[in-house]
Amino acid sequence: MSTEMLEVSGLTAGYAGPAVLQDVSLDVNAGELVGLLGANNAGKSTLINCVSGLIAPRAGRIRFLGEDITRLKPDQIVARGIVQVPEGRQVFPRMSVLDNLLLGGTLPAARADRVRRLEQVYALFPRMQERSAQYAGTLSGGEQQMLAIGRAMMAGPKLLMLDEPSLGLSPLFVQSIFRALRGLNAEGLTMLLVEQNLTLTLSCATRGVVLERGQVAIAGDAAALAADPRTRQAYLGL
């Protein structure tokens, strides 16, 4: 029986001007990999930034493991187990790979388990161990994405949210990153994945939610979404 982990209800949010998200609701159950899909500017990043506490919603509620986290600060949300891998990786270029990873485990709850988690990251991405002494800025784009995911794993996430992890990467690195994500999900890690690669996302997701102009256009089982022509229409902004 599935356990609801994340519940987003009636979320309206944006920046200056009109709302980017309008009355959006979705849920993520424990153990799922949910794909959050849609055309550019559909509101995908805005939604996960609200969940991370980076944007304050104008209306609606966000609950995590039964607790209302709508108005919590980002560090409080990370401490509860929601960790985001940002778009564009955002590693610290003049710090070593190892120091970047250790930064992911600085909160008190994560600090005590840093050695074990570092071993897990190295097992997931052996290249990070090989490059541990290098400056992060000298890594390729694909290696930096591995580092960004590894840094997030150091925080001991219960829910891992990823924003466009395949962006700008070679096909070889995209396959490698998604293979790692499938493995983590198979081990029980719950994920919310924002991604432009529709086919690849639906091939590994449990369910999908398609946003169109800031609203949920279609949601359901990944296989059903892949076969539904409305998915591609919304994805292409038609």
C-alpha positions in Angstrom: 0.0 0.0 0.0 1.5 3.4 -1.1 2.1 6.1 1.5 1.6 9.7 0.4 4.9 11.6 0.9 4.3 14.9 -0.8 1.0 16.6 -1.2 0.6 19.9 -3.2 -2.9 21.4 -3.0 -4.2 24.4 -4.9 -0.8 26.0 -5.4 -0.7 29.4 -7.0 2.7 31.1 -7.3 4.8 33.3 -9.4 7.2 36.3 -9.4 6.3 39.9 -10.2 3.2 40.0 -12.4 0.7 37.3 -13.2 0.9 33.9 -11.5 3.1 31.3 -13.1 1.2 28.4 -11.4 -2.6 28.5 -11.0 -4.3 26.1 -8.6 -1.9 23.2 -9.1 -2.4 20.0 -7.2 -0.3 16.9 -7.3 1.0 14.2 -5.0 4.1 11.9 -4.8 3.9 8.6 -2.9 6.8 7.0 -1.1 9.0 5.0 -3.5 7.7 6.6 -6.7 9.5 8.4 -9.4 7.1 11.1 -10.7 8.0 12.9 -13.8 6.9 16.6 -14.0 6.7 17.5 -17.7 5.7 20.3 -19.9 6.9 22.9 -22.4 9.3 25.7 -21.4 7.7 28.2 -19.1 4.9 25.8 -18.1 5.8 26.3 -14.4 7.8 23.2 -13.6 10.7 24.8 -11.9 8.5 27.3 -10.1 6.6 24.3 -8.6 9.7 22.6 -7.2 11.1 25.9 -6.0 7.9 26.4 -4.0 8.4 22.9 -2.5 12.0 23.7 -1.7 11.0 27.0 0.1 12.8 29.2 -2.5 9.5 30.8 -3.6 6.6 31.7 -1.3 3.3 30.6 -2.8 0.5 33.1 -3.1 -2.1 30.5 -2.3 -2.3 26.7 -1.6 -0.6 24.3 0.7 2.4 21.9 0.6 2.5 19.0 3.0 5.4 16.6 3.5 4.9 13.4 5.5 1.8 14.9 6.9 3.4 18.2 8.0 2.4 21.6 6.5 5.7 22.9 5.2 4.3 25.7 3.0 6.0 28.6 4.9 9.2 26.8 6.1 12.6 28.2 5.1 14.8 26.2 2.7 17.2 24.9 5.3 14.2 23.7 7.4 12.8 21.8 4.4 16.2 20.2 3.7 16.4 19.1 7.3 13.1 17.3 6.9 14.4 15.4 3.9 13.5 17.3 0.7 16.6 18.0 -1.3 16.7 19.7 -4.8 19.3 19.3 -7.5 19.1 22.7 -9.2 19.0 23.4 -12.9 22.4 24.2 -14.3 24.1 22.1 -11.6 25.4 25.1 -9.6 28.5 23.5 -8.2 31.2 25.6 -6.5 33.9 25.7 -9.3 36.9 26.8 -7.1 36.3 24.1 -4.6 37.4 20.4 -4.9 34.9 17.7 -5.8 35.3 16.3 -2.3 34.6 19.7 -0.6 31.5 20.1 -2.8 30.2 16.8 -1.7 30.9 17.4 2.0 29.0 20.7 1.8 25.9 18.6 1.0 26.1 17.0 4.4 26.6 20.0 6.7 23.3 20.0 8.4 23.5 18.4 11.9 21.3 15.4 11.0 23.4 14.6 8.0 26.9 15.3 9.4 27.1 12.2 11.5 26.6 10.0 8.4 28.8 11.7 6.0 31.4 9.0 5.7 28.9 6.3 4.8 27.1 8.6 2.4 30.3 9.6 0.7 31.1 5.9 0.1 27.6 5.5 -1.4 28.2 8.5 -3.8 31.5 7.1 -4.9 29.8 3.7 -5.5 27.1 5.4 -7.6 29.5 7.7 -9.5 33.1 6.2 -9.4 34.3 9.1 -11.4 33.7 11.4 -8.5 36.2 9.4 -6.4 38.7 9.6 -9.2 38.2 13.3 -9.5 37.9 14.0 -5.7 40.9 16.4 -5.5 40.1 18.3 -8.7 38.4 21.7 -8.8 34.7 21.2 -9.7 35.1 23.9 -12.4 37.5 21.6 -14.3 34.9 18.8 -14.7 32.8 18.3 -17.8 29.1 19.1 -17.8 28.1 15.5 -17.2 30.6 15.1 -14.4 29.3 18.3 -12.8 25.8 16.8 -12.9 27.0 13.7 -11.2 28.6 16.0 -8.6 25.4 17.9 -8.1 23.4 14.7 -7.6 26.1 13.3 -5.3 26.0 16.5 -3.2 22.3 16.2 -2.8 22.6 12.6 -1.8 25.0 13.6 1.0 22.1 15.3 2.7 20.3 12.0 3.1 17.1 12.9 1.1 13.8 11.2 1.6 12.5 13.0 -1.5 15.0 14.0 -4.2 13.8 16.7 -6.7 15.8 17.2 -9.9 15.5 20.1 -12.2 16.4 19.3 -15.8 19.3 16.9 -15.1 19.9 16.1 -18.8 20.1 19.8 -19.9 23.2 20.4 -22.1 24.6 16.9 -21.6 25.9 14.5 -24.2 23.7 11.4 -24.9 26.3 9.2 -23.2 26.1 11.2 -20.0 22.3 11.5 -20.1 22.1 7.7 -20.2 24.6 7.4 -17.4 22.7 9.9 -15.2 19.3 8.3 -15.8 20.8 4.8 -15.1 21.9 6.1 -11.7 18.5 7.7 -11.0 16.7 4.4 -11.9 19.1 2.6 -9.5 18.4 5.0 -6.7 14.7 4.7 -7.2 14.9 0.9 -7.3 16.6 1.1 -3.9 13.6 3.0 -2.6 14.4 6.7 -3.0 11.4 8.8 -3.9 11.9 11.3 -6.7 10.2 14.2 -8.4 11.9 14.7 -11.8 11.5 17.9 -13.9 12.8 17.0 -17.3 12.5 18.1 -21.0 13.3 14.6 -22.2 9.8 13.3 -22.4 10.5 9.8 -23.7 13.3 9.0 -21.3 11.4 10.4 -18.3 8.3 8.3 -19.0 10.4 5.2 -19.6 11.6 5.3 -16.0 8.8 7.1 -14.1 6.0 5.5 -12.1 3.6 8.3 -13.0 3.7 11.6 -14.8 2.2 15.1 -14.4 2.1 17.4 -17.4 1.8 21.1 -16.8 0.5 23.5 -19.5 0.5 27.3 -18.9 0.8 26.8 -15.2 -2.0 24.3 -14.7 -2.1 20.5 -14.7 -3.1 19.4 -18.2 -2.9 15.6 -17.7 -1.7 13.2 -15.0 -1.5 9.5 -14.7 0.4 6.3 -15.1 3.6 6.8 -17.1 2.8 4.2 -19.8 -0.7 5.7 -20.3 0.8 9.3 -20.6 3.3 8.1 -23.1 0.5 6.7 -25.3 -1.8 9.8 -24.9 -1.5 12.3 -27.7 -2.4 15.1 -25.3 0.9 14.6 -23.6 2.9 15.6 -26.6 0.5 18.4 -27.5 1.0 19.9 -24.0 4.7 19.2 -24.1 5.0 21.0 -27.5 2.8 23.9 -26.3 0.2 23.2 -29.1 
